[in-house]
Amino acid sequence: MVRLATALMIAFSFVSLSGCASKFRTYNGPEVTRVLVYKENRKMYLMHHQDVLASYDIGLGFAPIGDKQVEGDGKTPEGNYLIDRRNPNSEFHLSIGVSYPSESDTAQAQDLGKEPGGDIFIHGRPWKYRDGGQDWTAGCIAVTNKEIEDVYAMVRDGTQISIYP
């Protein structure tokens, strides 16, 4: 019953915005306490403790298998990070930043004599990348533009994100 009430509250918070032309939405539902990304299944879940608030099909980096090690490898990182910034003027509609690289990511890349890269985001898919296939980013996590509007409204800076193989 609690899950049904939660689902109805989430649905109402988005339905009330459906007539709005702005890409900025408001969200008044349960707090997103964690973001879970499963690369192999191409799925992302917004969680409120143990309850799934929303799920999305995702696109990844152009070389999706394996953990990101160095700049330009086309891989999406794996591990535990934080949502640490947002870009309302992103060329990818909207985007929220992932705190990659960690100290260990940087050390691992330096051991290889390279840079770890950065600027990993969850973002939308602008028109110019419409033909990019499923895994087309440089290492980011992509959803549709409508979906990133929901994610941008629901996920706060400081939220933990766990990215699994």
Secondary structure as UniProt FT lines:
FT   HELIX           2..15
FT   TURN            16..19
FT   STRAND          34..38
FT   TURN            39..42
FT   STRAND          43..48
FT   TURN            49..50
FT   STRAND          51..57
FT   TURN            71..72
FT   STRAND          79..87
FT   TURN            88..89
FT   TURN            91..92
FT   STRAND          95..98
FT   HELIX           103..111
FT   TURN            112..113
FT   STRAND          121..123
FT   HELIX           127..129
FT   TURN            130..131
FT   STRAND          141..142
FT   HELIX           145..154
FT   TURN            157..158
FT   STRAND          160..164
//
